[in-house]
């Protein structure tokens, strides 16, 4: 009895700690309500041009990229790329300005015009730069010598007559480039390593308003020609993970499509361009579950960029409210924080997000600043528990999730993590208790199935004995009754 009282008091204190947590971090509870949480990230620094040693202020910086300990800012309207070094003491140090390259004997423009994005090949250090207003993605070697350009496709499947404006680019281990361009709504433009256009990749599904669809059916030809065509929506950004899968985000969709999972604002594309993002969480990975109209801001989250950590946790940035949402590889929400504003850790218009290890960088295109976030002790614990489970260290994972609960006793994922660790250790009854506590029906049912199977297997001999005894007793009773009846009727 005393033990139960002690556990109740401790759990109550944990709940209170979660309810009165400082900061603006939160998650969602079982009922889809916001649940305040201790911070998983803290602001390490907010840097402006002067802090980076630049004479000219940033102007509409639109892209961000990390390669090793180097960080690159695409200073779009200044037609340059700022290279920084991220040191061991979590400091960003200016390295150089890249505003031109070596023609290497080719007759090409060697300066940039509104560069929007950058990718560096981990294999050979080659630069892929989305040089938007020059209508190309230029490929340079690690010494900034020109190699080739990916230009407007000369193919019947490509609609000509519009300016070719590439804005985002990634490349795979074979040097194949995947490009997002304005005015192109067929997905990514895929090029071979030699610059040859291959095909469109990962085209988004066609979306439309049902009432508009009915009206189109009833309208005359002249009216239909004046109406907007139903076309696939455009992606807004892309990230290629360590396994070569493309994580894409899009911000063009109808609100009613979100909770039915038709919008799919976050996608993980396989080699065929099909979405294979795992969504085992209680709620879909769509950012905020409710949205109102506060301060003139309305509507759901619209993601402007995504980054994927080495532990397969992906973090997206919402340009609508300036928030960051982190999800694990099963689709569970790990954290949410941030807002619109001019104070530290808030943003005016977040345009890009990147990471170095577990540290996060967010670029604000309007604020012309770069914010660096580093994990708190709680953040490290959550990441540790996630990675331990993925590495098969189930005992250690359960212990780490228990440490998470000491920081936030209402953190649902900690209970789920402990339950999953119990399942991996074949402690199915303990797993059922934990899943039941957090109303996780899916995992509870799975644990119950394993527990039932284990119980039957361990008690099969007794079950068979009982069944045999019951059968023999039934047969014996029938025989005895038959004998008695025959003796009466002799």
C-alpha positions as CSV (number, residue, x, y, z in Angstrom):
1,X,0.0,0.0,0.0
2,X,2.8,2.4,0.9
3,X,4.6,1.6,-2.3
4,X,1.5,2.5,-4.3
5,X,1.1,5.8,-2.5
6,X,4.7,6.6,-3.1
7,X,4.4,5.9,-6.8
8,X,1.2,8.0,-7.0
9,X,3.0,11.0,-5.4
10,X,6.0,10.7,-7.7
11,X,3.8,10.4,-10.8
12,X,1.8,13.4,-9.6
13,X,4.9,15.5,-9.2
14,X,6.0,14.4,-12.7
15,X,2.7,15.5,-14.2
16,X,2.9,18.9,-12.4
17,X,6.5,19.3,-13.7
18,X,5.2,18.8,-17.2
19,X,2.2,21.1,-16.8
20,X,4.3,24.0,-15.4
21,X,7.3,23.5,-17.8
22,X,9.1,26.6,-18.9
23,X,9.4,27.6,-22.5
24,X,7.1,27.2,-25.5
25,X,7.8,23.6,-26.3
26,X,4.8,21.2,-26.5
27,X,3.5,17.9,-27.8
28,X,0.0,16.5,-28.2
29,X,-1.7,14.2,-25.8
30,X,-4.1,11.3,-26.4
31,X,-7.0,13.7,-27.0
32,X,-5.1,15.8,-29.5
33,X,-4.7,18.7,-27.0
34,X,-1.6,20.7,-26.6
35,X,0.6,19.5,-23.7
36,X,3.3,21.8,-22.5
37,X,6.8,20.2,-22.3
38,X,10.2,21.1,-21.0
39,X,12.4,22.4,-23.8
40,X,14.2,19.9,-25.9
41,X,16.2,22.6,-27.6
42,X,17.6,25.9,-26.5
43,X,18.8,28.9,-28.5
44,X,22.6,28.8,-28.7
45,X,23.0,31.9,-30.8
46,X,21.3,34.2,-33.3
47,X,23.7,35.5,-35.9
48,X,23.5,38.4,-38.3
49,X,25.9,39.6,-41.0
50,X,27.9,41.7,-38.6
51,X,28.3,38.7,-36.3
52,X,29.7,36.7,-39.2
53,X,32.2,39.4,-40.1
54,X,30.4,40.4,-43.3
55,X,30.6,44.0,-44.6
56,X,27.3,43.7,-46.5
57,X,24.1,42.6,-44.8
58,X,22.3,39.5,-45.8
59,X,19.6,40.1,-48.3
60,X,16.7,37.6,-48.7
61,X,18.8,34.5,-47.8
62,X,16.9,31.6,-49.0
63,X,19.0,28.4,-48.8
64,X,21.1,26.6,-46.2
65,X,23.3,23.6,-46.4
66,X,25.7,21.7,-44.0
67,X,28.6,19.5,-45.1
68,X,30.7,18.2,-42.4
69,X,31.6,21.1,-40.1
70,X,31.0,23.6,-42.9
71,X,27.7,25.7,-43.1
72,X,26.7,27.5,-46.3
73,X,24.2,30.3,-46.5
74,X,22.6,31.1,-49.9
75,X,22.5,35.0,-49.8
76,X,20.2,35.1,-52.7
77,X,19.7,38.8,-53.5
78,X,23.4,39.5,-53.0
79,X,24.2,36.8,-55.5
80,X,26.7,35.0,-53.2
81,X,27.2,32.0,-51.0
82,X,28.6,32.5,-47.5
83,X,30.8,29.7,-46.2
84,X,31.1,29.3,-42.4
85,X,32.9,26.8,-40.2
86,X,31.1,25.3,-37.2
87,X,33.7,24.8,-34.5
88,X,33.8,22.3,-31.7
89,X,32.8,25.1,-29.2
90,X,29.5,25.6,-31.1
91,X,30.7,28.8,-32.8
92,X,30.2,29.8,-36.4
93,X,33.3,31.4,-37.9
94,X,33.4,33.1,-41.3
95,X,35.5,31.2,-43.9
96,X,34.9,32.8,-47.3
97,X,32.4,34.3,-49.8
98,X,31.7,32.3,-53.0
99,X,30.4,34.7,-55.6
100,X,32.0,33.2,-58.7
101,X,33.8,30.1,-60.0
102,X,36.5,29.1,-62.5
103,X,35.2,28.7,-66.1
104,X,37.8,25.9,-66.6
105,X,37.9,26.7,-70.4
106,X,34.1,26.8,-70.9
107,X,32.2,29.7,-72.3
108,X,29.8,30.2,-69.4
109,X,28.8,33.0,-67.0
110,X,31.0,32.6,-63.9
111,X,28.9,34.6,-61.5
112,X,25.6,33.8,-59.8
113,X,22.2,35.4,-60.3
114,X,19.8,34.7,-57.3
115,X,21.3,31.4,-56.1
116,X,18.7,29.6,-54.0
117,X,20.1,26.3,-53.0
118,X,23.3,24.2,-52.7
119,X,24.2,20.6,-52.4
120,X,27.7,19.1,-51.9
121,X,28.4,15.5,-52.9
122,X,29.8,13.6,-49.9
123,X,31.6,11.3,-52.4
124,X,33.8,13.8,-54.2
125,X,32.9,17.2,-52.8
126,X,31.3,18.5,-56.0
127,X,29.1,21.6,-55.7
128,X,25.6,21.6,-57.2
129,X,24.2,25.2,-57.1
130,X,20.7,26.2,-58.1
131,X,21.6,29.4,-59.9
132,X,18.0,30.4,-60.4
133,X,18.0,33.5,-62.5
134,X,20.7,32.2,-64.7
135,X,18.4,29.3,-65.5
136,X,20.7,26.5,-64.5
137,X,22.0,24.2,-61.8
138,X,25.8,24.5,-62.1
139,X,28.1,21.7,-61.1
140,X,31.6,22.6,-59.8
141,X,34.4,20.4,-58.5
142,X,35.6,20.9,-54.9
143,X,38.0,23.6,-56.0
144,X,35.2,25.6,-57.7
145,X,36.1,24.6,-61.3
146,X,33.2,24.4,-63.7
147,X,32.2,20.9,-64.8
148,X,28.7,21.2,-66.4
149,X,25.3,22.8,-66.2
150,X,21.9,21.2,-65.8
151,X,19.6,23.3,-68.0
152,X,16.0,23.4,-69.3
153,X,15.1,19.9,-70.6
154,X,14.7,19.5,-74.3
155,X,12.0,16.9,-74.2
156,X,8.4,16.6,-75.4
157,X,7.2,15.9,-71.8
158,X,8.6,19.2,-70.6
159,X,6.3,22.2,-71.1
160,X,8.2,25.0,-72.8
161,X,7.3,28.7,-73.0
162,X,8.1,29.5,-69.3
163,X,11.3,30.6,-67.7
164,X,13.4,27.8,-66.4
165,X,14.0,28.7,-62.7
166,X,15.6,26.0,-60.6
167,X,15.3,26.7,-56.9
168,X,16.2,23.4,-55.1
169,X,18.7,20.6,-55.9
170,X,20.0,17.4,-54.4
171,X,22.1,14.6,-55.9
172,X,22.5,10.9,-55.2
173,X,25.7,8.8,-54.9
174,X,25.7,8.3,-58.7
175,X,25.8,12.0,-59.4
176,X,22.2,12.1,-60.6
177,X,20.6,15.5,-59.8
178,X,17.0,16.0,-58.7
179,X,15.9,19.6,-59.3
180,X,12.8,21.6,-58.2
181,X,12.0,24.4,-60.5
182,X,9.3,27.1,-60.4
183,X,6.4,26.7,-62.8
184,X,7.1,22.9,-63.0
185,X,4.4,20.9,-61.3
186,X,5.4,17.4,-62.5
187,X,7.6,16.7,-59.5
188,X,11.4,16.7,-59.6
189,X,13.4,17.1,-62.8
190,X,15.8,14.2,-62.8
191,X,19.1,14.4,-64.7
192,X,21.8,11.8,-65.2
193,X,25.4,12.5,-64.0
194,X,26.3,13.9,-67.5
195,X,23.4,16.5,-67.4
196,X,21.0,14.5,-69.6
197,X,17.3,14.9,-68.7
198,X,15.9,11.5,-67.7
199,X,12.4,11.9,-66.5
200,X,10.1,13.6,-63.9
201,X,10.3,12.0,-60.5
202,X,7.8,11.8,-57.6
203,X,5.0,13.8,-59.2
204,X,2.4,14.9,-56.6
205,X,-1.2,13.8,-57.0
206,X,-3.7,16.1,-58.6
207,X,-5.7,18.0,-56.1
208,X,-8.9,20.0,-56.7
209,X,-11.9,21.5,-55.0
210,X,-14.9,19.2,-55.4
211,X,-17.3,22.1,-56.2
212,X,-14.9,23.3,-58.9
213,X,-14.8,19.8,-60.3
214,X,-18.7,19.7,-60.6
215,X,-18.7,23.2,-62.1
216,X,-16.2,22.2,-64.7
217,X,-18.4,19.3,-65.7
218,X,-21.4,21.6,-66.2
219,X,-19.5,24.6,-67.8
220,X,-19.2,25.4,-71.5
221,X,-16.0,25.0,-73.4
222,X,-15.3,28.7,-73.2
223,X,-15.9,28.8,-69.5
224,X,-13.7,25.8,-69.0
225,X,-10.8,27.4,-70.9
226,X,-11.0,30.4,-68.6
227,X,-10.9,28.2,-65.4
228,X,-7.7,27.1,-63.8
229,X,-6.5,23.7,-64.9
230,X,-6.3,20.9,-62.3
231,X,-2.6,20.2,-62.0
232,X,-0.4,18.5,-59.5
233,X,0.8,20.6,-56.7
234,X,4.5,21.7,-56.5
235,X,7.0,20.6,-53.8
236,X,8.5,23.4,-51.7
237,X,11.8,21.7,-50.6
238,X,13.7,18.5,-50.5
239,X,16.4,16.6,-48.5
240,X,18.2,13.4,-49.4
241,X,19.0,11.2,-46.4
242,X,22.0,8.9,-45.8
243,X,20.1,6.0,-47.5
244,X,19.4,7.9,-50.7
245,X,15.7,8.5,-50.0
246,X,14.2,11.9,-50.9
247,X,12.3,13.7,-48.1
248,X,10.0,16.2,-49.8
249,X,7.7,18.8,-48.3
250,X,4.9,20.8,-50.0
251,X,2.8,23.7,-48.9
252,X,0.1,23.7,-51.6
253,X,-2.9,21.7,-50.6
254,X,-6.5,22.0,-49.3
255,X,-7.0,22.1,-45.6
256,X,-9.7,19.4,-45.7
257,X,-7.1,17.0,-47.2
258,X,-4.8,17.1,-44.2
259,X,-6.5,14.9,-41.6
260,X,-7.6,12.3,-44.3
261,X,-4.0,11.9,-45.3
262,X,-4.6,13.0,-48.9
263,X,-2.4,16.1,-48.6
264,X,0.8,14.3,-47.4
265,X,2.7,17.5,-46.7
266,X,5.8,15.4,-45.8
267,X,6.8,12.5,-48.1
268,X,9.6,10.0,-48.2
269,X,10.1,8.9,-51.8
270,X,11.6,5.6,-52.9
271,X,13.3,4.8,-56.2
272,X,9.9,4.7,-58.0
273,X,8.9,8.1,-56.6
274,X,6.3,6.6,-54.3
275,X,5.7,7.9,-50.8
276,X,6.8,5.4,-48.2
277,X,6.8,7.6,-45.1
278,X,5.9,5.5,-42.0
279,X,3.0,6.9,-40.1
280,X,2.5,4.8,-37.0
281,X,2.0,7.7,-34.6
282,X,-1.4,8.4,-33.1
283,X,-1.6,11.5,-35.3
284,X,-0.4,12.2,-38.9
285,X,2.8,14.2,-39.3
286,X,1.1,17.4,-40.3
287,X,2.4,19.9,-37.7
288,X,-0.3,21.5,-35.5
289,X,-3.5,19.5,-35.1
290,X,-5.6,22.6,-34.6
291,X,-5.2,26.0,-36.1
292,X,-7.1,29.2,-35.5
293,X,-6.9,32.8,-36.5
294,X,-4.7,34.6,-34.0
295,X,-2.8,37.8,-34.9
296,X,-3.8,37.6,-38.5
297,X,-2.2,34.1,-38.9
298,X,-4.6,31.4,-39.9
299,X,-4.6,27.9,-41.5
300,X,-2.5,24.8,-41.0
301,X,1.2,24.4,-41.0
302,X,2.9,25.0,-44.4
303,X,6.4,23.5,-44.4
304,X,9.1,25.4,-46.1
305,X,12.0,23.0,-45.5
306,X,13.0,19.6,-43.9
307,X,16.2,18.1,-42.6
308,X,16.8,14.5,-41.6
309,X,19.2,13.6,-38.8
310,X,21.5,10.5,-38.8
311,X,19.1,8.8,-36.4
312,X,16.3,9.2,-38.9
313,X,14.5,11.9,-36.9
314,X,13.2,14.5,-39.4
315,X,12.6,18.1,-38.5
316,X,10.4,20.4,-40.6
317,X,9.9,24.2,-40.3
318,X,6.5,25.7,-40.6
319,X,6.5,29.1,-42.4
320,X,2.9,29.9,-41.2
321,X,3.7,30.1,-37.5
322,X,7.5,29.8,-37.5
323,X,7.5,26.5,-35.6
324,X,9.8,23.4,-35.7
325,X,8.3,19.9,-35.6
326,X,10.4,16.9,-35.0
327,X,9.2,13.3,-35.7
328,X,10.9,10.0,-35.3
329,X,11.1,7.4,-38.1
330,X,7.7,5.9,-37.0
331,X,5.9,9.2,-37.3
332,X,5.7,10.0,-33.6
333,X,5.9,13.7,-32.7
334,X,9.0,14.3,-30.5
335,X,8.8,18.0,-30.0
336,X,7.3,21.2,-31.3
337,X,8.5,24.8,-30.6
338,X,8.9,28.2,-32.0
339,X,6.7,31.1,-33.2
340,X,6.6,34.2,-35.3
341,X,8.2,37.3,-33.8
342,X,11.4,39.2,-33.3
343,X,12.6,37.7,-30.0
344,X,15.3,35.1,-29.7
345,X,14.2,31.8,-31.1
346,X,11.3,33.2,-33.0
347,X,11.3,34.0,-36.8
348,X,9.8,36.4,-39.2
349,X,9.9,34.1,-42.2
350,X,11.9,30.9,-41.7
351,X,13.1,29.7,-45.1
352,X,15.5,26.9,-44.5
353,X,16.6,24.4,-41.8
354,X,19.7,22.2,-41.5
355,X,21.6,20.2,-38.9
356,X,25.0,19.3,-37.7
357,X,24.9,16.3,-35.5
358,X,21.9,17.0,-33.2
359,X,22.3,20.8,-33.5
360,X,19.8,22.7,-35.7
361,X,20.2,25.8,-37.9
362,X,17.3,27.9,-39.0
363,X,17.6,30.6,-41.6
364,X,15.2,33.6,-41.5
365,X,14.9,35.2,-44.9
366,X,13.1,38.3,-43.7
367,X,15.0,38.6,-40.4
368,X,18.3,38.0,-42.3
369,X,19.6,35.9,-39.5
370,X,20.8,32.4,-38.7
371,X,19.6,30.8,-35.4
372,X,21.5,27.9,-33.8
373,X,19.6,25.5,-31.5
374,X,21.4,22.9,-29.3
375,X,19.6,20.1,-27.5
376,X,18.9,20.3,-23.8
377,X,19.6,17.4,-21.4
378,X,16.0,16.2,-22.1
379,X,16.6,16.5,-25.9
380,X,19.7,14.4,-25.6
381,X,17.9,11.7,-23.5
382,X,15.1,11.4,-26.1
383,X,17.6,11.0,-28.9
384,X,19.7,8.5,-26.9
385,X,16.6,6.4,-26.1
386,X,15.6,6.5,-29.8
387,X,19.0,5.5,-31.0
388,X,19.5,2.7,-28.4
389,X,16.2,1.1,-29.4
390,X,17.2,1.3,-33.1
391,X,20.5,-0.4,-32.3
392,X,18.9,-3.2,-30.4
393,X,19.9,-2.0,-26.9
394,X,16.4,-2.5,-25.5
395,X,17.4,-2.6,-21.8
396,X,19.4,0.6,-22.1
397,X,16.6,2.2,-24.1
398,X,14.0,1.5,-21.4
399,X,16.3,2.9,-18.8
400,X,16.9,6.1,-20.8
401,X,13.1,6.5,-21.4
402,X,12.7,6.2,-17.6
403,X,15.2,9.1,-17.2
404,X,13.1,11.1,-19.7
405,X,10.0,10.6,-17.5
406,X,12.0,12.2,-14.6
407,X,12.1,15.4,-16.7
408,X,8.6,15.1,-18.1
409,X,6.2,12.7,-16.5
410,X,3.5,13.2,-19.2
411,X,5.7,12.5,-22.2
412,X,3.7,9.8,-24.0
413,X,6.5,8.6,-26.2
414,X,8.6,7.7,-23.2
415,X,5.9,5.3,-22.1
416,X,5.5,3.9,-25.6
417,X,9.3,3.6,-25.8
418,X,9.4,1.6,-22.6
419,X,6.6,-0.6,-23.7
420,X,8.3,-1.3,-27.0
421,X,11.5,-2.1,-25.2
422,X,9.6,-4.6,-23.0
423,X,8.1,-6.2,-26.1
424,X,11.6,-6.7,-27.6
425,X,12.6,-8.3,-24.3
426,X,9.5,-10.5,-24.5
427,X,8.1,-8.9,-21.3
428,X,4.7,-8.8,-22.9
429,X,2.6,-8.4,-19.8
430,X,4.7,-5.5,-18.6
431,X,4.3,-3.9,-22.1
432,X,0.6,-4.3,-21.9
433,X,0.5,-2.4,-18.6
434,X,2.5,0.5,-20.0
435,X,0.6,0.7,-23.3
436,X,-2.7,0.5,-21.4
437,X,-1.6,3.4,-19.2
438,X,-1.3,5.6,-22.3
439,X,-4.3,4.2,-24.2
440,X,-2.1,3.0,-27.0
441,X,-4.5,0.5,-28.5
442,X,-2.4,-0.6,-31.5
443,X,0.7,-1.6,-29.4
444,X,-1.5,-2.9,-26.6
445,X,-3.2,-5.3,-29.0
446,X,0.2,-6.4,-30.4
447,X,1.5,-7.0,-26.9
448,X,-1.6,-8.9,-26.0
449,X,-1.3,-11.2,-29.0
450,X,2.3,-12.1,-28.1
451,X,1.3,-12.6,-24.5
452,X,-1.6,-14.8,-25.4
453,X,0.6,-16.9,-27.7
454,X,3.4,-17.1,-25.1
455,X,0.9,-18.2,-22.4
456,X,-0.6,-20.8,-24.6
457,X,2.8,-22.2,-25.6
458,X,4.0,-22.3,-22.0
459,X,0.8,-24.0,-20.8
460,X,0.0,-26.2,-23.8
461,X,0.7,-29.4,-21.9
462,X,-1.7,-28.6,-19.1
463,X,-4.3,-27.4,-21.7
464,X,-3.9,-30.7,-23.6
465,X,-4.3,-32.7,-20.3
466,X,-7.4,-30.8,-19.4
467,X,-8.9,-31.2,-22.9
468,X,-8.1,-35.0,-22.8
469,X,-9.6,-35.3,-19.3
470,X,-12.7,-33.5,-20.4
471,X,-13.1,-35.6,-23.6
472,X,-12.6,-38.8,-21.6
473,X,-15.0,-37.7,-19.0
474,X,-17.6,-36.9,-21.6
475,X,-17.1,-40.2,-23.4
476,X,-17.2,-42.1,-20.1
477,X,-20.4,-40.3,-19.1
478,X,-22.0,-41.2,-22.4
479,X,-21.0,-44.9,-22.0
480,X,-22.3,-45.0,-18.4
481,X,-25.6,-43.5,-19.4
482,X,-25.9,-45.9,-22.3
483,X,-25.2,-48.9,-20.1
484,X,-27.8,-47.7,-17.5
485,X,-30.4,-47.2,-20.2
486,X,-29.8,-50.7,-21.6
487,X,-30.1,-52.3,-18.2
488,X,-33.4,-50.6,-17.5
489,X,-34.8,-51.8,-20.8
490,X,-33.8,-55.5,-20.5
